[in-house]
Amino acid sequence: MKRFLLYFVLLVITVQAKAQVAINFIPSVAGQTLEGLSLVQLVNTTGNNLQGQLTITVKDGSGAGVVSIVVPRLPIRLGVNSLNKGILSGSRIRFGESPSAAGLSQTGRFSEGEYEYCYELAAESAKPGGIPTIYENCFQHTLQPTTPLMLIDPYDQAEICNTRPNFSWQPPMPLQRDMRYRIVVAPVMERQDAVEALANNRPVINIADVRHNNLIYPVQVPDLVKEQRYAWQVTAYTGKVMLTQSEIWTFTIHCEDSIPVQQADSYRELKVEADKNFYLAPGTLRFSFYNYRQAGRLEYEIIDLSNPDVPVKKLRRINMQVGLNKIALDLQDNADIKDGNQYILKVKNVTNQELTLRFIYQEK
């Protein structure tokens, strides 16, 4: 009899432990903004629909309060409940004494630093006057400054001859483990700006779940139209949460004088302001620049725009002199340089200025 009673008590305790509300929140994704605090998931496994008060409290690394949000009478259905930023409209929000609280109240964004995000749900008792059941969970995270998502190629307002161009962009940092991208490319009609084009026109490319920060022109997509202007934008997201968006850039498919041929005996002068054209480099890339300081080793790199994450290797060492430098860089024996691919040459002189040249390699 005693053994039976002990078994019954343990069974009741086990059932009560499983019958609860789990609180899930991803601070690395949603903990950067005030609105993001509402992107919490409540998993109700109690067996009944509930109603209660949700309190969200954020403290900084020193324990000082940043913000406190009270969501009254929140319905919690049986199963998974995914909340959204709409719940904040009827909530009570109080900013705390932490130095970061003032910035949050003005901008809606948390400054970099350490934070603790605590969620407490006080579920109302089924019996009138009963004691509410408390479910809570806290999450710690260190926010780091995020770099913007920046488009790389095609360059803004570029005129290109390639009707099947590749697209590349620089991802926001720090990288999220499950971050994905959506790229949208749409034609821009006459008397229409780029924002209107992406919002209203039928896109020629609209691809989600891109895992890398570049897109090779899809095989199934028709060629772009010559003399047509296009707008493009990239969005970074994780799960169903949008992290950030790039600016909107435009480019035009235009072949006349868009790819000047690099003559065998000519050298293209590098400048701080990037040239938007591509230049043909038949076997050898010839470029020139002025060095007004001392001689030394030239720091440079070549980036393949179809795969910008992997730098071109085995580039030969180049020494620069004071004054005018004319460089003939033989690329024929470099296995990383492919015929017909688009590249960017980046050169740093002794004053640490970055000079660039965009070119298309062509086998001699």
C-alpha positions as CSV (number, residue, x, y, z in Angstrom):
1,M,0.0,0.0,0.0
2,K,2.8,2.4,0.9
3,R,4.6,1.6,-2.3
4,F,1.4,2.3,-4.3
5,L,1.0,5.7,-2.6
6,L,4.6,6.6,-3.3
7,Y,4.2,5.7,-7.0
8,F,1.0,7.8,-7.2
9,V,2.7,10.9,-5.7
10,L,5.7,10.6,-8.0
11,L,3.3,10.2,-11.0
12,V,1.4,13.4,-10.0
13,I,4.6,15.3,-9.6
14,T,5.9,14.2,-13.0
15,V,2.6,15.1,-14.7
16,Q,2.7,18.6,-13.1
17,A,6.3,19.1,-14.1
18,K,5.4,18.3,-17.7
19,A,2.3,20.4,-17.7
20,Q,3.8,23.8,-18.0
21,V,4.4,26.8,-20.3
22,A,7.8,26.9,-21.9
23,I,9.1,30.4,-22.8
24,N,11.5,30.6,-25.9
25,F,13.3,33.7,-27.0
26,I,16.4,34.1,-29.2
27,P,18.2,37.3,-28.1
28,S,20.8,37.2,-30.8
29,V,18.0,37.6,-33.4
30,A,15.3,39.6,-31.6
31,G,17.1,41.2,-28.7
32,Q,18.5,44.1,-30.6
33,T,15.3,46.3,-30.7
34,L,12.4,47.2,-28.4
35,E,9.9,45.7,-30.9
36,G,12.0,42.5,-31.0
37,L,11.2,41.8,-27.4
38,S,7.7,40.8,-28.4
39,L,9.0,38.0,-30.7
40,V,8.7,35.4,-27.9
41,Q,7.2,31.9,-28.2
42,L,5.1,30.4,-25.5
43,V,4.5,26.7,-25.6
44,N,1.4,25.7,-23.6
45,T,1.5,22.0,-22.5
46,T,-0.9,22.4,-19.6
47,G,-3.8,20.8,-21.4
48,N,-5.9,23.9,-21.2
49,N,-6.2,27.4,-22.8
50,L,-4.8,30.0,-20.4
51,Q,-4.9,33.7,-19.8
52,G,-2.4,35.7,-17.9
53,Q,-0.1,38.7,-17.6
54,L,3.3,38.7,-19.3
55,T,6.1,40.8,-17.8
56,I,9.3,41.4,-19.8
57,T,12.3,42.8,-18.0
58,V,15.7,43.7,-19.4
59,K,18.7,44.5,-17.3
60,D,22.2,45.5,-18.4
61,G,25.5,43.7,-17.3
62,S,25.6,45.7,-14.0
63,G,22.1,44.6,-13.1
64,A,20.5,48.1,-13.7
65,G,17.1,48.1,-15.3
66,V,16.8,49.0,-19.0
67,V,13.1,48.5,-19.7
68,S,10.1,46.8,-18.2
69,I,7.1,45.8,-20.3
70,V,3.8,44.5,-18.9
71,V,1.3,42.8,-21.3
72,P,-2.0,42.5,-19.4
73,R,-4.5,39.6,-20.0
74,L,-2.7,37.8,-22.7
75,P,-4.5,34.7,-24.1
76,I,-2.3,31.6,-24.3
77,R,-3.9,28.8,-26.4
78,L,-2.9,25.2,-26.0
79,G,0.2,24.5,-28.1
80,V,2.6,26.9,-29.6
81,N,1.9,30.6,-29.3
82,S,4.1,32.9,-31.4
83,L,3.7,36.5,-30.4
84,N,4.5,39.6,-32.5
85,K,5.2,43.3,-32.1
86,G,1.4,44.1,-32.1
87,I,1.2,43.1,-28.4
88,L,3.3,46.2,-27.4
89,S,0.6,48.6,-28.5
90,G,-1.6,47.9,-25.4
91,S,1.3,47.3,-23.0
92,R,2.7,49.4,-20.2
93,I,6.4,50.3,-20.9
94,R,8.7,51.8,-18.4
95,F,12.3,52.6,-19.0
96,G,14.8,52.1,-16.2
97,E,17.9,53.8,-14.8
98,S,20.5,52.1,-16.9
99,P,22.6,54.4,-19.2
100,S,21.4,52.5,-22.2
101,A,17.7,53.1,-21.3
102,A,17.8,56.7,-22.7
103,G,19.1,55.5,-26.1
104,L,16.6,52.7,-26.2
105,S,13.7,55.1,-25.6
106,Q,14.9,57.5,-28.3
107,T,15.9,55.0,-31.0
108,G,14.2,51.8,-30.2
109,R,17.5,49.9,-30.4
110,F,19.7,48.5,-27.6
111,S,23.3,49.7,-27.6
112,E,26.1,47.2,-27.5
113,G,26.8,45.5,-24.2
114,E,25.7,42.6,-22.0
115,Y,21.9,42.1,-21.3
116,E,19.6,39.8,-19.4
117,Y,16.2,39.3,-20.9
118,C,13.6,37.8,-18.4
119,Y,10.1,36.7,-19.2
120,E,7.5,36.0,-16.5
121,L,4.0,34.7,-17.3
122,A,1.5,34.9,-14.4
123,A,-1.3,32.5,-15.6
124,E,-4.7,33.0,-14.0
125,S,-6.1,30.2,-11.9
126,A,-9.1,28.3,-13.2
127,K,-10.7,28.8,-9.7
128,P,-12.0,32.3,-8.8
129,G,-9.6,33.9,-6.4
130,G,-7.0,31.2,-7.0
131,I,-3.2,31.9,-6.9
132,P,-1.7,32.5,-10.4
133,T,0.8,30.0,-11.6
134,I,4.2,31.6,-12.5
135,Y,6.2,30.5,-15.5
136,E,9.5,32.3,-16.2
137,N,12.7,32.1,-18.1
138,C,15.8,34.4,-18.5
139,F,18.3,34.7,-21.4
140,Q,21.7,36.3,-21.4
141,H,23.3,37.8,-24.5
142,T,26.1,40.2,-25.4
143,L,25.1,42.6,-28.2
144,Q,27.9,43.5,-30.6
145,P,27.7,46.4,-33.1
146,T,26.2,45.2,-36.4
147,T,27.7,46.2,-39.7
148,P,25.2,46.9,-42.5
149,L,24.4,44.6,-45.4
150,M,26.2,46.2,-48.3
151,L,25.7,45.5,-52.0
152,I,28.9,44.9,-54.1
153,D,28.1,44.0,-57.7
154,P,26.5,45.2,-60.0
155,Y,27.6,48.6,-58.8
156,D,25.0,51.3,-58.2
157,Q,24.1,53.0,-61.5
158,A,26.5,50.8,-63.4
159,E,26.1,50.2,-67.1
160,I,26.9,46.5,-67.9
161,C,26.8,44.5,-71.1
162,N,26.2,41.1,-69.4
163,T,22.6,40.1,-69.7
164,R,23.1,37.3,-67.2
165,P,25.1,39.0,-64.4
166,N,26.1,37.5,-61.1
167,F,25.2,39.3,-57.9
168,S,27.3,39.7,-54.7
169,W,27.0,41.5,-51.4
170,Q,28.8,41.9,-48.1
171,P,26.9,40.2,-45.2
172,P,26.1,42.0,-42.0
173,M,28.4,41.2,-39.1
174,P,28.4,39.4,-36.7
175,L,27.1,36.5,-38.8
176,Q,24.1,34.6,-37.5
177,R,24.5,30.8,-37.8
178,D,21.2,30.3,-39.6
179,M,21.1,33.5,-41.6
180,R,19.6,33.4,-45.1
181,Y,19.1,35.9,-47.8
182,R,16.4,37.0,-50.2
183,I,17.4,38.8,-53.4
184,V,14.9,40.7,-55.6
185,V,15.6,42.2,-59.0
186,A,12.9,44.1,-60.8
187,P,12.7,46.4,-63.9
188,V,12.5,50.1,-63.4
189,M,10.0,51.7,-65.8
190,E,10.1,55.2,-67.2
191,R,9.3,58.0,-64.6
192,Q,9.6,55.4,-61.8
193,D,12.1,55.3,-59.0
194,A,13.8,52.2,-57.6
195,V,11.7,51.9,-54.5
196,E,8.5,52.0,-56.6
197,A,9.9,49.4,-59.0
198,L,10.6,46.9,-56.2
199,A,7.3,47.5,-54.6
200,N,5.0,47.4,-57.7
201,N,6.7,45.7,-60.6
202,R,6.9,42.0,-61.2
203,P,10.4,40.9,-60.3
204,V,12.6,39.0,-62.8
205,I,14.4,37.4,-59.8
206,N,12.9,36.8,-56.4
207,I,14.8,34.0,-54.6
208,A,14.8,33.3,-50.9
209,D,16.8,30.9,-48.7
210,V,20.1,31.9,-50.4
211,R,22.8,30.6,-48.0
212,H,25.9,32.5,-49.4
213,N,26.5,36.2,-50.0
214,N,26.4,35.8,-53.8
215,L,24.0,34.5,-56.5
216,I,25.0,33.1,-59.8
217,Y,22.4,34.1,-62.4
218,P,19.8,31.4,-62.3
219,V,19.6,29.1,-65.3
220,Q,15.8,29.1,-65.4
221,V,15.6,32.9,-65.5
222,P,15.4,34.6,-69.0
223,D,18.2,37.0,-70.0
224,L,17.8,40.6,-68.9
225,V,16.7,43.1,-71.6
226,K,19.2,45.4,-73.2
227,E,18.8,49.1,-72.5
228,Q,16.6,48.3,-69.5
229,R,17.2,49.7,-66.1
230,Y,16.9,47.3,-63.1
231,A,16.7,47.7,-59.3
232,W,17.9,45.2,-56.8
233,Q,17.9,44.6,-53.1
234,V,19.0,41.9,-50.6
235,T,17.3,41.1,-47.3
236,A,18.9,39.1,-44.5
237,Y,16.7,37.0,-42.2
238,T,16.7,34.1,-39.8
239,G,13.7,31.9,-39.6
240,K,10.7,34.3,-40.1
241,V,12.5,37.3,-38.6
242,M,14.0,39.9,-40.9
243,L,17.4,41.1,-39.6
244,T,18.3,43.8,-42.0
245,Q,18.0,45.1,-45.6
246,S,20.5,46.5,-48.0
247,E,20.1,49.8,-49.9
248,I,18.4,49.6,-53.3
249,W,20.8,49.9,-56.2
250,T,20.2,50.2,-59.9
251,F,22.0,49.1,-63.0
252,T,21.4,49.3,-66.7
253,I,22.0,46.7,-69.4
254,H,23.9,48.9,-71.9
255,C,26.8,47.6,-74.1
256,E,28.0,50.6,-76.0
257,D,31.4,51.7,-74.5
258,S,30.5,49.8,-71.3
259,I,33.6,47.5,-71.5
260,P,36.6,49.5,-72.8
261,V,39.2,47.2,-74.3
262,Q,42.6,47.3,-72.6
263,Q,45.1,47.9,-75.3
264,A,48.3,45.8,-75.2
265,D,50.5,48.8,-74.6
266,S,48.2,50.9,-72.4
267,Y,47.9,51.1,-68.6
268,R,44.7,51.9,-66.8
269,E,45.3,54.5,-64.1
270,L,44.0,53.6,-60.7
271,K,42.1,56.2,-58.7
272,V,40.4,56.5,-55.3
273,E,37.0,57.0,-56.9
274,A,36.1,53.6,-58.3
275,D,35.4,53.4,-62.1
276,K,32.0,51.8,-62.7
277,N,33.1,50.2,-66.0
278,F,34.7,46.9,-66.5
279,Y,37.9,46.6,-68.5
280,L,39.0,43.6,-70.5
281,A,42.3,42.1,-69.4
282,P,43.5,39.8,-72.2
283,G,46.0,37.6,-70.3
284,T,47.7,40.5,-68.6
285,L,46.2,43.2,-66.4
286,R,48.0,46.5,-66.9
287,F,47.5,49.3,-64.4
288,S,49.3,52.4,-63.2
289,F,49.3,54.6,-60.1
290,Y,51.3,57.4,-58.5
291,N,53.2,56.8,-55.2
292,Y,54.2,60.1,-53.6
293,R,56.0,58.5,-50.6
294,Q,58.7,55.9,-50.2
295,A,59.2,52.8,-52.2
296,G,58.1,49.5,-50.7
297,R,56.0,46.3,-51.3
298,L,52.6,46.9,-52.9
299,E,49.7,45.6,-50.9
300,Y,47.0,44.4,-53.3
301,E,44.3,41.7,-53.8
302,I,42.0,40.5,-56.5
303,I,38.4,39.5,-55.7
304,D,36.3,37.2,-57.9
305,L,32.8,38.8,-57.9
306,S,31.2,35.4,-58.5
307,N,32.8,34.1,-55.2
308,P,33.9,37.1,-53.1
309,D,34.5,35.0,-50.0
310,V,37.4,33.2,-51.5
311,P,40.4,35.4,-52.4
312,V,42.5,34.8,-55.4
313,K,45.7,33.1,-54.3
314,K,49.3,32.9,-55.6
315,L,49.5,36.5,-56.7
316,R,53.1,37.5,-57.4
317,R,54.9,40.0,-55.3
318,I,55.1,43.6,-56.6
319,N,57.4,46.3,-55.5
320,M,56.5,49.9,-56.1
321,Q,58.7,52.9,-56.7
322,V,58.4,56.6,-55.8
323,G,56.5,58.4,-58.6
324,L,54.6,56.8,-61.5
325,N,54.3,53.0,-61.3
326,K,53.3,50.9,-64.4
327,I,52.4,47.3,-63.5
328,A,51.9,44.5,-66.0
329,L,50.4,41.7,-64.0
330,D,50.5,38.3,-65.9
331,L,47.4,36.3,-64.9
332,Q,47.6,33.5,-67.4
333,D,49.2,30.9,-65.1
334,N,46.9,31.6,-62.1
335,A,44.4,28.8,-61.7
336,D,42.1,31.0,-59.7
337,I,41.6,33.4,-62.6
338,K,38.8,32.1,-64.9
339,D,38.1,33.2,-68.5
340,G,35.1,35.5,-68.6
341,N,34.8,36.1,-64.9
342,Q,34.5,39.6,-63.3
343,Y,37.1,40.8,-60.8
344,I,38.0,43.8,-58.7
345,L,41.6,44.8,-58.2
346,K,42.2,46.5,-54.8
347,V,45.5,48.3,-54.3
348,K,46.7,50.0,-51.1
349,N,49.5,52.6,-51.4
350,V,51.8,53.7,-48.6
351,T,49.2,56.3,-47.5
352,N,46.7,53.5,-47.0
353,Q,44.4,54.7,-49.7
354,E,42.5,52.0,-51.5
355,L,42.6,52.2,-55.3
356,T,40.3,49.9,-57.4
357,L,39.9,48.6,-60.9
358,R,37.0,46.4,-62.1
359,F,38.0,44.1,-65.0
360,I,36.9,41.0,-66.9
361,Y,39.6,38.5,-67.5
362,Q,39.9,37.1,-71.0
363,E,42.2,34.3,-72.0
364,K,44.8,35.5,-74.5
